[in-house]
Amino acid sequence: MMIRSVLRGGSVVDATGPMRADVAIENGLVTKVGRVDAHDGDEMIDVSDRLVIPGFIDVHSHADGLLNDPDVTLALLRQGITTVIAGQDGVSYAPGSGEYASEYFAAINGTHPTFRGGGVDAYLASVDGISAVNAGYLVPAGTVRFEVCGRKAGSASEDERRRMRALVAQGMSDGALGLSTGLDYTPGLFQDAAEIAALCEPVARAGGVYVTHMRGGYEANTAAGMDEIAEIARMAAAHAGSPLSVHISHFHADADIVLDQLDALGAAGVDATFDAYPYTRGCTLLGMPLLPPAVSALPVAAAVAVIADPSRRAELRELCTLRAERSASLGPEWADMITLAHLAAPEWAWAHGLTLREAAARAGVAPVDFALDALAACRLECSAVMAVRSPRSGAELARIFRHPGQMGGSDGIFIGAHPHPRAAGSFSLFLREYVRERASWTWSDAVHHLSALPARRFGLGRRGAVVAGAIADLVVVDPETVTDTATYENPRGRGAGIDDVFVAGIRVLADGCLTGALPGRGLRRSPQT
C-alpha cells in the first residue's frame, strides 16, 4: 500500500499568490490541496513558513549525459529543478551512435554512461530509474545531419533531407518535445533555412517546438538570426499545413534589442518564447569563437593535426585572432574576456579559472598560441566562460525577465574544473534577486516563468501547478532564505533555502540531502488539456 505524504502548514503558490494550504500526495499525484486531516499511516511533513510550488523546469540544460551523477542532481535539486530539457544546441547523443556528441560536444555534455546508440526512445529509456530528476529531449538537428551527411559542408541533397526528415519524424513519434538547432556550431552552421524548415515539418505536424541557438552570435547581432527564424517558421508551416511554435535559446542581448526583436517576430505572425539566464557572461567551447569552421568540422584527430602543424600556425593565428576580434560578443580585448573553464589534458589543469591572457603570460606565449596549443593538447575538449563587452545590469535583466514569454533556462554546463556558475546557481538567483530583493517577479510570476509556462509550452503533461490530479513534482521553498552561493570565483556553490523536493510524489531531497530515491524518468511529449 502506498503511504500518503502530507505537507502541512505551508502556503501553496497559484496564479493569485501564496495561500495557506496543506498538500496531500499519493501514488505520485497531488490528491488534495486545502485542509488535509491526518490518517493512520500518513507521513506528515511540517513545511510551516515555507512555500509549496511546482518543480522547476530547466528548459535549456546540458546535463544530458550526467543525470546519474549525484553531484549534478544535488546541484539541480537544491535549486528546485525537477525536470531538465536536454538535446540542446543541435548536438546530443540520439538518434544514432552518439559519436558526434561524445567527440565534438565532450566539453559540454560529457560522455553518456550507458547510451551506446539508438533513437530518441533509447535515450529517454536510459534516463528511467537512474536519476532523481526527469529529462525531456529535443531531436538535435546537427546530430541528425551528422548521421545522414557526415561532416560535409554545404547544402544537403533532396534525398539527404528526406532521410533527415524521417529521423526527426521518428524522434517525434518516440516522444521528443521538438527539434533543436545550434547554428553557430558545426554542422548546424552548414544548415540553411530551407533545410531546417524541412526538418521542422514533422515537428509542426506533431505540435512540437522548434528550439534554436540562432545564427549570428547574439548581442547586437540578432536581427539576421531573428529574420531567419521567421523564414523557417513560415516555410515549415507551409510544408506542414500547421503553424510552427518557436523557442529561442539563451536570448542574451540588451533589453531593448531583446524586446524589440520579440515584438518584430510576433508581428510577423510567429508564436515565439525564449529562455534567458540571470548572468551576463556566457560559456561555450573554446574553439567555437576561434577556430575556422573548416577546422572545427574535421574529425578530432584531423583537427588536432592541422592545429599542431607548424606550417599552418601562422595562418591559423591570423584567422583565429580575426574571428575573435570580429565576434559580436568579444572584440579586440578577447583574450581578457575568455576564462578557461575546462581543459581535458591533466597537465593543463593549472590554467583553470585564469583568463586566456593570464594563462598565456604564465606560459610565456601569445594568447592565440596558448589557445591553439591547449586545443591540440586537449583534443579540442576545452570550454571557456565568455564575458561580454557591455554587461547588463540586474535592472535591465529584470526588464527581459518580465516578458510573459520568458522561461528559466540555465544553459548549465557541469563539465570542467571551473565551470560557469549558471549550472549551480541560476534558479536560486532568480528567486533571491528577482523575487525577494527586486520584487520584479511575484512568487506567482516565478511559478509562471520557471514551471507553468515551460510545462505547457513543451508538453510535459500534468506538471506546473499544485492542484489535485497534478503530478507531484513539488518543491518546498523558504522565501526568506532562498539564495544562490555559486559565483564566478566559486562556481559550484549549492543553492540554499530549498531543502525538500519531491519527484513523482517521492521525496528525493530531505533536509538538503539526497535521499537516494531515483524516480526520475525520460518524459515523452504529452500536451496539456
C-alpha positions as CSV (number, residue, x, y, z in Angstrom):
1,M,0.0,0.0,0.0
2,M,1.3,3.4,-0.9
3,I,1.9,5.8,2.0
4,R,0.2,9.1,1.7
5,S,2.5,12.1,2.3
6,V,1.0,15.3,3.7
7,L,2.9,18.6,3.5
8,R,1.4,20.5,6.4
9,G,1.5,24.1,7.5
10,G,2.8,25.8,4.4
11,S,1.4,28.0,1.6
12,V,0.7,26.9,-1.9
13,V,1.5,29.3,-4.7
14,D,-1.0,29.6,-7.5
15,A,-1.9,32.3,-10.1
16,T,-3.1,34.7,-7.4
17,G,-0.3,34.3,-4.9
18,P,0.5,32.2,-1.9
19,M,-2.4,30.7,0.0
20,R,-2.3,28.7,3.2
21,A,-3.0,25.1,2.4
22,D,-1.9,21.5,3.1
23,V,-1.0,19.3,0.2
24,A,-1.6,15.5,0.1
25,I,0.4,13.3,-2.2
26,E,-0.5,9.7,-3.1
27,N,0.5,7.4,-5.9
28,G,2.7,10.1,-7.5
29,L,-0.1,12.7,-7.7
30,V,-1.3,15.6,-5.7
31,T,-4.6,14.3,-4.3
32,K,-5.8,17.3,-2.2
33,V,-4.9,20.9,-1.7
34,G,-6.5,22.6,1.4
35,R,-7.1,21.3,4.9
36,V,-6.0,17.7,5.0
37,D,-6.9,15.6,8.1
38,A,-4.3,13.1,9.1
39,H,-5.0,9.4,8.6
40,D,-3.2,6.5,10.3
41,G,0.0,5.7,8.4
42,D,0.3,9.2,6.8
43,E,3.8,10.6,6.5
44,M,3.3,14.1,7.9
45,I,5.9,16.7,6.8
46,D,6.0,20.1,8.5
47,V,6.5,22.9,6.0
48,S,5.5,25.8,8.2
49,D,6.5,29.2,7.0
50,R,7.5,27.8,3.6
51,L,6.0,27.8,0.2
52,V,5.0,24.7,-1.8
53,I,5.4,25.2,-5.5
54,P,5.6,23.1,-8.6
55,G,9.0,21.8,-9.5
56,F,11.0,24.0,-11.8
57,I,11.8,23.0,-15.4
58,D,15.2,24.0,-16.8
59,V,14.3,24.4,-20.4
60,H,17.9,24.6,-21.6
61,S,20.2,22.1,-19.8
62,H,23.4,20.3,-20.8
63,A,23.0,17.6,-18.1
64,D,22.2,15.1,-21.0
65,G,24.9,12.5,-20.0
66,L,25.2,13.4,-16.3
67,L,21.8,12.7,-14.8
68,N,23.2,9.7,-12.9
69,D,25.8,11.9,-11.2
70,P,24.8,12.6,-7.6
71,D,26.7,15.9,-7.6
72,V,24.8,17.1,-10.7
73,T,21.4,16.0,-9.4
74,L,22.1,17.6,-6.0
75,A,23.0,20.9,-7.7
76,L,19.7,20.7,-9.7
77,L,17.5,19.8,-6.7
78,R,19.0,22.4,-4.4
79,Q,17.7,25.0,-7.0
80,G,14.3,23.3,-7.1
81,I,14.8,21.9,-10.6
82,T,12.9,18.6,-11.1
83,T,13.0,18.4,-14.9
84,V,15.6,19.3,-17.5
85,I,15.2,19.6,-21.2
86,A,18.2,18.0,-23.0
87,G,19.2,17.7,-26.6
88,Q,20.0,21.4,-26.9
89,D,22.0,23.4,-29.5
90,G,21.6,20.8,-32.2
91,V,24.1,18.3,-30.7
92,S,23.4,15.3,-28.4
93,Y,23.5,11.5,-28.3
94,A,20.4,10.4,-30.1
95,P,19.5,9.5,-32.8
96,G,22.4,7.4,-33.9
97,S,25.6,6.2,-32.3
98,G,26.3,9.2,-30.0
99,E,29.7,9.5,-31.6
100,Y,29.4,13.2,-32.6
101,A,28.2,14.3,-29.3
102,S,30.8,12.4,-27.4
103,E,33.5,13.9,-29.6
104,Y,32.6,17.4,-30.6
105,F,30.5,18.3,-27.5
106,A,32.6,16.4,-25.0
107,A,33.4,19.6,-23.1
108,I,29.6,20.5,-22.9
109,N,27.6,17.3,-22.5
110,G,30.3,14.8,-21.5
111,T,30.2,11.1,-22.3
112,H,27.0,9.3,-21.6
113,P,27.5,6.4,-19.1
114,T,25.1,3.9,-20.8
115,F,23.8,5.1,-24.1
116,R,25.5,3.2,-26.9
117,G,23.3,4.1,-29.8
118,G,19.7,4.2,-30.9
119,G,16.9,6.6,-31.3
120,V,15.2,9.1,-29.0
121,D,13.2,6.3,-27.4
122,A,16.5,4.7,-26.4
123,Y,17.8,7.9,-24.9
124,L,14.7,8.5,-22.9
125,A,14.7,4.9,-21.6
126,S,18.3,5.5,-20.5
127,V,17.1,8.2,-18.1
128,D,14.5,5.9,-16.4
129,G,15.4,4.9,-12.9
130,I,19.0,6.4,-12.9
131,S,18.3,9.8,-11.5
132,A,16.2,11.8,-9.1
133,V,15.4,14.3,-11.9
134,N,13.3,13.9,-15.1
135,A,14.5,14.7,-18.6
136,G,12.7,15.7,-21.8
137,Y,14.5,15.6,-25.1
138,L,14.7,17.6,-28.3
139,V,15.8,16.0,-31.5
140,P,19.2,17.7,-32.3
141,A,19.3,18.7,-35.9
142,G,23.1,18.7,-36.0
143,T,23.2,15.1,-34.8
144,V,20.6,14.2,-37.4
145,R,22.6,15.8,-40.1
146,F,25.8,14.1,-39.0
147,E,24.1,10.7,-39.2
148,V,22.9,11.3,-42.7
149,C,25.5,13.7,-44.3
150,G,28.6,13.1,-42.2
151,R,30.9,16.0,-42.0
152,K,30.3,17.5,-45.4
153,A,29.8,21.3,-45.7
154,G,27.2,22.9,-47.8
155,S,23.6,22.2,-48.6
156,A,22.1,18.7,-48.2
157,S,20.6,17.0,-51.2
158,E,16.9,16.3,-51.5
159,D,17.5,12.7,-50.7
160,E,19.5,13.6,-47.6
161,R,16.8,16.0,-46.5
162,R,14.2,13.2,-46.9
163,R,16.3,10.9,-44.7
164,M,16.9,13.5,-42.1
165,R,13.2,14.4,-42.0
166,A,12.4,10.7,-41.4
167,L,14.8,10.7,-38.4
168,V,13.1,13.7,-37.0
169,A,9.6,12.3,-37.6
170,Q,10.7,9.1,-35.8
171,G,12.1,11.1,-32.9
172,M,8.8,13.0,-32.5
173,S,6.9,9.7,-32.6
174,D,9.3,8.5,-29.8
175,G,8.2,11.4,-27.7
176,A,10.6,14.2,-28.4
177,L,9.5,17.6,-27.4
178,G,10.7,19.3,-30.6
179,L,13.8,20.0,-32.7
180,S,16.9,21.9,-31.7
181,T,19.5,23.7,-33.8
182,G,22.9,25.2,-32.9
183,L,23.6,27.5,-35.9
184,D,27.0,28.7,-34.6
185,Y,28.2,25.2,-34.1
186,T,29.1,22.6,-36.7
187,P,27.3,21.0,-38.5
188,G,24.5,23.5,-37.7
189,L,26.3,26.4,-39.4
190,F,26.1,24.4,-42.7
191,Q,22.3,24.1,-42.4
192,D,20.4,26.8,-44.3
193,A,16.8,28.0,-43.6
194,A,15.3,25.7,-46.2
195,E,16.9,22.6,-44.8
196,I,15.9,23.5,-41.2
197,A,12.3,24.2,-42.4
198,A,12.2,20.8,-44.0
199,L,13.2,19.2,-40.7
200,C,10.7,21.3,-38.8
201,E,7.8,19.9,-40.9
202,P,7.2,16.8,-38.7
203,V,7.7,19.0,-35.6
204,A,4.9,21.3,-36.7
205,R,2.6,18.4,-37.6
206,A,3.2,16.8,-34.1
207,G,2.6,20.1,-32.3
208,G,6.3,20.3,-31.1
209,V,8.6,23.2,-30.7
210,Y,11.5,24.4,-32.8
211,V,14.2,25.4,-30.3
212,T,17.2,27.4,-31.7
213,H,20.5,28.7,-30.8
214,M,20.1,31.2,-33.6
215,R,22.8,32.1,-36.1
216,G,25.0,35.2,-35.6
217,G,26.4,35.4,-32.2
218,Y,23.6,37.2,-30.3
219,E,24.3,40.5,-28.5
220,A,24.0,43.4,-31.0
221,N,23.9,41.0,-34.0
222,T,20.4,39.5,-33.5
223,A,18.4,40.9,-36.5
224,A,19.7,38.4,-39.1
225,G,19.1,35.5,-36.8
226,M,15.6,36.6,-36.0
227,D,14.8,37.1,-39.7
228,E,15.9,33.6,-40.3
229,I,13.7,32.2,-37.5
230,A,10.7,34.0,-39.1
231,E,11.6,32.5,-42.5
232,I,12.0,29.0,-41.1
233,A,8.6,29.2,-39.3
234,R,6.9,30.5,-42.4
235,M,8.3,27.7,-44.7
236,A,7.8,24.9,-42.1
237,A,4.1,26.0,-41.6
238,A,3.6,26.0,-45.4
239,H,5.1,22.5,-45.7
240,A,3.2,21.0,-42.7
241,G,-0.1,22.9,-43.0
242,S,0.3,23.6,-39.3
243,P,1.9,26.6,-37.5
244,L,5.4,26.0,-36.0
245,S,6.0,27.1,-32.4
246,V,9.4,28.6,-31.9
247,H,11.6,29.0,-28.8
248,I,14.8,31.0,-28.8
249,S,17.6,29.6,-26.6
250,H,19.6,31.8,-24.2
251,F,18.5,35.1,-25.7
252,H,21.2,37.4,-24.4
253,A,21.4,41.0,-25.6
254,D,20.5,44.3,-24.1
255,A,16.8,44.7,-23.1
256,D,15.8,47.0,-26.0
257,I,17.2,44.6,-28.6
258,V,15.5,41.5,-27.0
259,L,12.1,43.1,-26.5
260,D,12.1,44.9,-29.9
261,Q,13.1,41.7,-31.7
262,L,10.5,39.6,-30.0
263,D,7.9,42.2,-30.9
264,A,9.0,42.0,-34.5
265,L,8.8,38.3,-34.5
266,G,5.3,38.4,-33.1
267,A,4.3,41.0,-35.7
268,A,5.5,38.5,-38.4
269,G,3.0,36.0,-37.0
270,V,5.5,33.8,-35.2
271,D,4.4,32.2,-31.9
272,A,7.7,32.6,-30.0
273,T,9.0,32.1,-26.5
274,F,12.6,32.3,-25.2
275,D,14.8,31.4,-22.3
276,A,17.3,33.7,-20.5
277,Y,19.6,33.1,-17.5
278,P,20.4,35.7,-14.8
279,Y,24.1,36.2,-15.7
280,T,25.8,38.4,-18.3
281,R,28.7,36.1,-19.2
282,G,28.3,33.1,-21.4
283,C,30.1,29.7,-21.7
284,T,30.9,27.7,-24.7
285,L,33.5,25.6,-26.5
286,L,36.9,27.4,-26.5
287,G,37.2,26.6,-30.2
288,M,33.8,28.0,-31.3
289,P,34.7,31.7,-31.4
290,L,38.3,31.0,-32.5
291,L,38.7,28.1,-35.0
292,P,37.6,28.4,-38.6
293,P,34.6,26.2,-39.3
294,A,36.7,24.2,-41.8
295,V,38.9,23.1,-39.0
296,S,36.3,22.6,-36.2
297,A,34.2,20.4,-38.6
298,L,37.1,17.9,-39.0
299,P,37.4,14.7,-37.0
300,V,39.2,15.5,-33.8
301,A,42.4,13.7,-34.9
302,A,42.5,15.7,-38.2
303,A,41.7,19.0,-36.5
304,V,44.5,18.4,-34.0
305,A,46.9,17.6,-36.8
306,V,46.1,20.9,-38.5
307,I,46.4,22.9,-35.3
308,A,49.7,21.3,-34.4
309,D,51.2,21.7,-37.9
310,P,53.9,24.3,-37.8
311,S,53.4,25.2,-41.4
312,R,49.8,26.1,-40.7
313,R,50.3,28.0,-37.4
314,A,50.8,31.5,-38.9
315,E,47.7,31.2,-41.0
316,L,45.7,29.8,-38.0
317,R,46.9,32.5,-35.7
318,E,45.7,35.2,-38.0
319,L,42.3,33.6,-38.7
320,C,41.6,32.9,-35.0
321,T,42.5,36.4,-34.0
322,L,40.3,37.9,-36.7
323,R,37.4,35.7,-35.7
324,A,37.7,36.7,-32.0
325,E,38.1,40.4,-32.7
326,R,35.1,40.5,-35.1
327,S,32.9,38.5,-32.7
328,A,29.7,40.2,-31.7
329,S,30.4,39.3,-28.0
330,L,34.2,39.6,-27.7
331,G,36.1,42.1,-29.8
332,P,39.6,43.5,-29.5
333,E,40.0,42.6,-25.8
334,W,39.0,39.0,-26.4
335,A,42.0,37.5,-24.5
336,D,40.9,39.2,-21.3
337,M,37.3,38.2,-21.8
338,I,37.8,34.4,-22.0
339,T,38.2,32.5,-18.7
340,L,39.3,28.9,-19.0
341,A,36.6,26.5,-17.6
342,H,37.6,23.1,-18.8
343,L,40.9,21.8,-20.2
344,A,40.7,18.0,-20.6
345,A,44.5,17.3,-20.5
346,P,45.6,17.0,-16.9
347,E,48.9,18.8,-17.5
348,W,46.9,21.9,-18.3
349,A,44.8,21.9,-15.1
350,W,46.9,24.8,-13.7
351,A,45.2,27.2,-16.1
352,H,41.6,26.6,-14.9
353,G,40.0,29.8,-13.7
354,L,42.6,32.1,-15.4
355,T,41.8,34.4,-18.3
356,L,43.4,33.4,-21.6
357,R,45.8,36.4,-21.3
358,E,46.8,35.4,-17.7
359,A,47.4,31.8,-18.7
360,A,49.3,32.8,-21.8
361,A,51.5,35.2,-19.8
362,R,52.4,32.4,-17.3
363,A,53.2,30.1,-20.2
364,G,55.3,32.8,-21.9
365,V,53.4,32.7,-25.2
366,A,50.8,34.8,-27.0
367,P,47.2,34.3,-26.1
368,V,46.3,32.9,-29.5
369,D,49.1,30.4,-29.3
370,F,48.1,29.3,-25.8
371,A,44.6,28.7,-27.1
372,L,45.7,26.7,-30.1
373,D,48.2,24.7,-28.0
374,A,45.5,23.9,-25.4
375,L,43.0,22.8,-28.1
376,A,45.6,20.5,-29.6
377,A,46.7,19.0,-26.3
378,C,43.1,18.5,-25.1
379,R,41.9,17.1,-28.4
380,L,39.5,20.1,-28.7
381,E,37.9,19.2,-25.3
382,C,38.1,22.8,-23.9
383,S,35.4,25.2,-22.7
384,A,35.5,28.8,-21.5
385,V,33.4,31.4,-19.7
386,M,32.9,34.3,-22.1
387,A,32.5,37.9,-20.8
388,V,30.6,40.5,-23.0
389,R,31.6,44.0,-23.9
390,S,28.5,45.6,-22.5
391,P,27.4,43.7,-19.3
392,R,23.8,44.2,-18.4
393,S,22.6,45.4,-15.0
394,G,20.2,43.5,-12.8
395,A,17.6,46.1,-13.6
396,E,18.0,45.5,-17.4
397,L,17.8,41.8,-16.9
398,A,14.6,42.3,-14.9
399,R,13.0,44.0,-17.9
400,I,13.8,41.0,-20.0
401,F,12.6,38.5,-17.4
402,R,9.2,40.3,-17.1
403,H,8.4,39.4,-20.7
404,P,5.5,36.9,-20.5
405,G,7.3,34.5,-22.9
406,Q,10.5,34.3,-20.9
407,M,11.4,30.9,-19.3
408,G,14.2,29.8,-17.0
409,G,17.0,28.1,-18.9
410,S,20.4,27.8,-17.2
411,D,22.3,26.6,-20.2
412,G,24.1,24.8,-17.4
413,I,27.4,23.1,-18.3
414,F,28.6,20.8,-15.5
415,I,31.8,19.6,-17.2
416,G,35.0,21.3,-16.0
417,A,37.1,22.3,-13.0
418,H,35.9,25.9,-13.2
419,P,32.5,26.0,-14.9
420,H,30.1,28.9,-15.3
421,P,28.1,29.3,-12.0
422,R,24.8,29.3,-14.0
423,A,24.7,25.5,-13.8
424,A,24.6,25.5,-10.0
425,G,23.0,28.9,-9.3
426,S,20.6,30.2,-12.0
427,F,17.2,29.3,-10.4
428,S,18.3,30.2,-6.9
429,L,19.5,33.5,-8.2
430,F,16.1,34.1,-9.9
431,L,14.4,33.6,-6.6
432,R,16.8,35.6,-4.5
433,E,17.3,38.7,-6.7
434,Y,14.3,38.9,-8.9
435,V,11.6,37.8,-6.4
436,R,12.8,38.7,-2.9
437,E,15.2,41.6,-3.5
438,R,14.0,43.4,-6.6
439,A,10.4,42.2,-6.4
440,S,10.3,42.4,-10.2
441,W,8.6,38.9,-10.0
442,T,5.9,37.9,-7.5
443,W,6.0,34.3,-6.4
444,S,3.2,33.6,-8.8
445,D,5.3,35.1,-11.6
446,A,8.2,32.8,-10.6
447,V,6.0,29.8,-10.9
448,H,4.8,31.0,-14.3
449,H,8.2,31.6,-15.8
450,L,10.0,28.6,-14.2
451,S,7.4,25.9,-14.1
452,A,3.9,26.5,-15.5
453,L,4.8,28.1,-18.9
454,P,7.6,25.6,-19.6
455,A,5.3,22.6,-18.8
456,R,2.6,23.9,-21.1
457,R,4.9,25.0,-23.9
458,F,6.9,21.8,-24.1
459,G,4.0,19.4,-23.5
460,L,5.2,17.9,-20.1
461,G,1.8,16.7,-19.0
462,R,0.2,17.4,-15.7
463,R,3.1,19.5,-14.3
464,G,3.5,23.1,-13.5
465,A,0.7,23.5,-10.8
466,V,-0.1,22.4,-7.3
467,V,-3.6,21.2,-7.8
468,A,-5.4,17.9,-7.3
469,G,-4.6,15.5,-10.2
470,A,-1.2,17.1,-11.0
471,I,2.0,15.0,-11.0
472,A,3.6,15.6,-7.6
473,D,6.9,17.2,-8.7
474,L,7.0,19.6,-5.8
475,V,9.5,22.0,-4.2
476,V,9.4,23.4,-0.7
477,V,11.0,26.9,-0.5
478,D,11.9,29.1,2.4
479,P,11.1,32.5,0.9
480,E,13.2,34.4,3.4
481,T,16.5,32.4,3.0
482,V,16.4,31.0,-0.6
483,T,19.7,32.2,-2.2
484,D,22.5,31.3,-4.6
485,T,26.1,30.8,-3.5
486,A,27.6,30.0,-6.9
487,T,29.9,32.8,-8.2
488,Y,32.4,33.2,-11.0
489,E,35.1,32.6,-8.4
490,N,33.3,29.7,-6.6
491,P,31.1,28.3,-9.4
492,R,30.0,25.1,-7.7
493,G,28.3,26.7,-4.7
494,R,25.0,25.0,-3.9
495,G,21.7,26.7,-3.7
496,A,20.2,27.3,-0.2
497,G,16.7,27.6,1.1
498,I,15.3,24.6,-0.8
499,D,15.8,21.6,1.3
500,D,12.8,19.3,0.4
501,V,11.9,18.2,-3.1
502,F,9.5,15.6,-4.4
503,V,9.6,14.0,-7.8
504,A,6.5,11.9,-8.8
505,G,5.5,12.1,-5.1
506,I,8.7,10.6,-3.9
507,R,11.0,12.6,-1.6
508,V,14.3,13.0,-3.4
509,L,15.8,15.8,-1.2
510,A,15.2,15.8,2.5
511,D,16.8,18.4,4.8
512,G,19.0,19.4,1.9
513,C,20.4,15.9,1.3
514,L,19.7,13.3,-1.4
515,T,17.5,10.5,-0.2
516,G,18.9,8.0,-2.7
517,A,15.5,7.6,-4.4
518,L,15.6,7.6,-8.2
519,P,12.1,8.3,-9.6
520,G,13.3,10.4,-12.5
521,R,12.0,9.4,-15.9
522,G,12.5,10.3,-19.6
523,L,9.5,12.4,-20.3
524,R,7.6,12.0,-23.6
525,R,5.6,14.8,-25.1
526,S,2.2,14.9,-23.5
527,P,0.3,18.2,-24.3
528,Q,-1.8,19.6,-21.5
529,T,-5.5,19.8,-21.9
